[in-house]
Structure formats: C-alpha cells, structure tokens
Amino acid sequence: MGLDYHAEIEKHYYSVPHQLLREKAWARITARTIEIFHCGKRVAAHVRSSSNRKHTSATSSKPSSLTNASITSPMPDTLQSIHEPL
C-alpha cells in the first residue's frame, strides 16, 4: 500500500486499513466493486469509481492522527490486480 493508506487500482485510489502500510495485497475487481485482500482476508471493499486519479476513502481506514487532515499526494504501491470476467 502507499504511504497515504491508498492503493492505486485502475487509475483511482482506494483506501485500505492504515495498519497495512507497505504491505502487499491483491484486489478483486468487478463491474461494481473493488475488494482488497491481505493474507487471504478481505480488508476493504469499495464501490468502483470511474473518476481518474481521485480518492475513495473509508473513515475506518484512516489513522486517528489524520482524521482531520487531507491527503493529496498518492504514493506508488505494490497492489496486484486480478480481473474477474464481467
């Protein structure tokens, strides 16, 4: 995951639990959802967005020290994508 607790998936940034900073994960992408998995467990799910280079964030993903801060600079991540047939 990136340093801002978001993973880039198809030109959009989706939040993941901040505890997974710099960990590897994989994503299941469907027509309507993005699910992110770590060690075989689903750790995040989002409605899929078509907005390029924007952020989708779950409040539960954000560390308490950042609850009132805005994060605007995405970082590279190590997310692997698996595309499922639509």
C-alpha atoms as a printed R data frame, in Angstrom:
   type eleno elety resid chain resno       x       y       z
1  ATOM     1    CA   MET     A     1   0.000   0.000   0.000
2  ATOM     2    CA   GLY     A     2   1.062   3.566  -0.494
3  ATOM     3    CA   LEU     A     3   2.215   5.833   2.297
4  ATOM     4    CA   ASP     A     4  -1.143   7.630   2.287
5  ATOM     5    CA   TYR     A     5  -3.073   4.373   3.006
6  ATOM     6    CA   HIS     A     6  -4.500   4.239  -0.526
7  ATOM     7    CA   ALA     A     7  -3.848   1.684  -3.259
8  ATOM     8    CA   GLU     A     8  -3.989   2.638  -6.918
9  ATOM     9    CA   ILE     A     9  -6.367   0.400  -8.862
10 ATOM    10    CA   GLU     A    10  -7.180   1.268 -12.454
11 ATOM    11    CA   LYS     A    11  -6.194   4.936 -12.125
12 ATOM    12    CA   HIS     A    12  -8.195   5.510  -8.921
13 ATOM    13    CA   TYR     A    13  -7.054   5.460  -5.290
14 ATOM    14    CA   TYR     A    14  -8.949   3.283  -2.778
15 ATOM    15    CA   SER     A    15  -8.293   3.332   0.963
16 ATOM    16    CA   VAL     A    16  -7.011   0.336   2.870
17 ATOM    17    CA   PRO     A    17  -6.535  -0.055   6.638
18 ATOM    18    CA   HIS     A    18  -3.571   2.094   7.657
19 ATOM    19    CA   GLN     A    19  -2.087  -0.860   9.557
20 ATOM    20    CA   LEU     A    20  -1.232  -2.399   6.157
21 ATOM    21    CA   LEU     A    21   1.154   0.404   5.217
22 ATOM    22    CA   ARG     A    22   3.804  -1.003   2.821
23 ATOM    23    CA   GLU     A    23   2.231  -4.476   2.840
24 ATOM    24    CA   LYS     A    24   1.361  -6.427  -0.289
25 ATOM    25    CA   ALA     A    25  -2.256  -7.103  -1.158
26 ATOM    26    CA   TRP     A    26  -4.385  -8.072  -4.134
27 ATOM    27    CA   ALA     A    27  -7.673  -6.771  -5.476
28 ATOM    28    CA   ARG     A    28 -10.763  -8.412  -6.908
29 ATOM    29    CA   ILE     A    29 -12.312  -6.060  -9.449
30 ATOM    30    CA   THR     A    30 -15.882  -6.485 -10.650
31 ATOM    31    CA   ALA     A    31 -18.170  -4.205 -12.645
32 ATOM    32    CA   ARG     A    32 -19.409  -2.513  -9.452
33 ATOM    33    CA   THR     A    33 -16.960  -3.216  -6.640
34 ATOM    34    CA   ILE     A    34 -13.315  -3.214  -5.618
35 ATOM    35    CA   GLU     A    35 -12.371  -5.684  -2.862
36 ATOM    36    CA   ILE     A    36  -8.882  -5.642  -1.379
37 ATOM    37    CA   PHE     A    37  -7.387  -8.734   0.262
38 ATOM    38    CA   HIS     A    38  -4.368  -9.240   2.506
39 ATOM    39    CA   CYS     A    39  -3.229 -12.728   3.581
40 ATOM    40    CA   GLY     A    40  -6.442 -14.247   2.199
41 ATOM    41    CA   LYS     A    41  -8.742 -11.937   4.208
42 ATOM    42    CA   ARG     A    42 -10.853  -9.143   2.738
43 ATOM    43    CA   VAL     A    43  -9.656  -5.927   4.367
44 ATOM    44    CA   ALA     A    44 -11.529  -3.318   2.306
45 ATOM    45    CA   ALA     A    45 -14.429  -3.052  -0.115
46 ATOM    46    CA   HIS     A    46 -15.473  -0.026  -2.140
47 ATOM    47    CA   VAL     A    47 -17.986   0.866  -4.813
48 ATOM    48    CA   ARG     A    48 -15.982   1.025  -8.025
49 ATOM    49    CA   SER     A    49 -15.359   4.563  -9.289
50 ATOM    50    CA   SER     A    50 -14.705   5.782 -12.810
51 ATOM    51    CA   SER     A    51 -13.080   9.033 -11.626
52 ATOM    52    CA   ASN     A    52  -9.428   9.013 -12.637
53 ATOM    53    CA   ARG     A    53  -6.787   9.981 -10.085
54 ATOM    54    CA   LYS     A    54  -9.336  10.672  -7.331
55 ATOM    55    CA   HIS     A    55  -9.515   9.125  -3.850
56 ATOM    56    CA   THR     A    56 -12.200   6.937  -2.314
57 ATOM    57    CA   SER     A    57 -11.656   6.741   1.435
58 ATOM    58    CA   ALA     A    58 -13.325   4.828   4.236
59 ATOM    59    CA   THR     A    59 -13.167   6.633   7.573
60 ATOM    60    CA   SER     A    60 -12.217   3.361   9.265
61 ATOM    61    CA   SER     A    61  -9.043   3.145   7.144
62 ATOM    62    CA   LYS     A    62  -7.652   6.474   8.268
63 ATOM    63    CA   PRO     A    63  -5.327   6.557  11.284
64 ATOM    64    CA   SER     A    64  -6.679   8.651  14.161
65 ATOM    65    CA   SER     A    65  -3.809  11.127  13.772
66 ATOM    66    CA   LEU     A    66  -5.124  12.001  10.303
67 ATOM    67    CA   THR     A    67  -8.853  12.215  10.886
68 ATOM    68    CA   ASN     A    68  -8.896  15.963  10.164
69 ATOM    69    CA   ALA     A    69  -6.062  16.067   7.626
70 ATOM    70    CA   SER     A    70  -6.382  15.834   3.885
71 ATOM    71    CA   ILE     A    71  -4.024  13.675   1.898
72 ATOM    72    CA   THR     A    72  -3.470  14.678  -1.693
73 ATOM    73    CA   SER     A    73  -0.228  13.087  -2.841
74 ATOM    74    CA   PRO     A    74  -0.680   9.423  -3.740
75 ATOM    75    CA   MET     A    75   2.322   7.151  -3.452
76 ATOM    76    CA   PRO     A    76   3.178   4.057  -5.503
77 ATOM    77    CA   ASP     A    77   2.003   0.758  -4.079
78 ATOM    78    CA   THR     A    78   2.570  -2.932  -4.507
79 ATOM    79    CA   LEU     A    79  -1.032  -3.934  -5.167
80 ATOM    80    CA   GLN     A    80  -1.593  -6.773  -7.602
81 ATOM    81    CA   SER     A    81  -4.863  -6.850  -9.518
82 ATOM    82    CA   ILE     A    82  -6.886  -9.851 -10.554
83 ATOM    83    CA   HIS     A    83  -9.601  -9.082 -13.062
84 ATOM    84    CA   GLU     A    84 -12.724 -11.204 -12.992
85 ATOM    85    CA   PRO     A    85 -14.985 -11.577 -16.030
86 ATOM    86    CA   LEU     A    86 -17.784  -9.034 -16.037
